[in-house]
């Protein structure tokens, strides 16, 4: 039990608990939207594959499954051995389009509502953002594998404190100055001094020349802490939570659009569940308000991801529903089955690739491999 007292272990468990909670909230949105309308539900599962734990209540199977890559709500419509007559008015497929649309959309709406609630709680518990208390140095927030920053040995969490022997000041101006120096030094070696876990190290960084501009493949931001103040009443907390939810949603959508329109440069920045847990564990270990933002941001990402019109996602099911409304009748069952099966292969394959990629980049694995 001593391992559970380790801060890193507790951070990982906290991050896993947050991700599990987000999945439960998403599926609960589907579940309650269906039961509220009197639609029959046969199962509520967290995870996929073989059942590890289950409990039946009022004819519904509540299950924890072996593969923790999501969850699902099942309906008698999907069970070929169901004893419920096919013309039962309480089956999902026999309900009007708008009722089925609500069931499909409820998962996305639940995650957006959760994000807003978390940001509301942040305003009540921590306070309203009141500027950034910058300290000397520039924080490396993220590093793209295979590019100049990673080759130089920079990792997320490093603080750059000097460049070519000159001390780096603090704040947004320091970030802008450092970015300007990097862009103006394509294929030229820069000498950096970075601080990591209290120890300093000297690094040589050579920005890649991309159309005459230096690029290193790193996300830089001011080093310091966000300052907070007490809210001037509940209305300010509500306005701040609403504004932050809209801003985070817009940024998330913009990120997905960039992934499609500029896939070559942004694909390497896509993170899977391992990287997300690692980020969450780091924030949990740091404490403070960061965990609120992490929870809200992942919840919004989950909402936007599920809204994409891809097979097996809520957006894909919504697309089939839209086509049914335009045609006046559902697509043939074989087309719907092929659509969903292709989505399963795509999503599972992508998840495996991301898990392998993210795991290979964990510090402990890189040390084991001698990197």
Secondary structure, 3 states (H helix, E strand, C coil): CHHHHCHHHHHHHHHHHHHHHHHHHHHHHHHHHHHHCCCCCCEEEEEEEEEEEEEEECCEEEEEEEEEEEEEEECHHHCCCCCCCCCCCCCHHHCCHHHHHHHHHHHHHHHHHHHHHHHHHHHHHCCEEEEEEEEEEEEEEEECCCCHHHHHCCCCCCEEEEECCEECCEHHHHHHHHHHHHHCCCCCEEEEEEEECCEEEEEEEECEEECCEEECCEEEEEEEEEEEECCCCHHHHHHHHHHHHHHHHHHHHHHHHHHHHCHHHHHHHCCCHHHHHHHHHHHHHHCCCHHHHHHHHHHHHHHHHHHCCCCCCHHHHHHHHHHHHHHCCCCCHHHHHHHHHHHHHHHHHHHHHHHHHHHHCCHHHHHHHCC
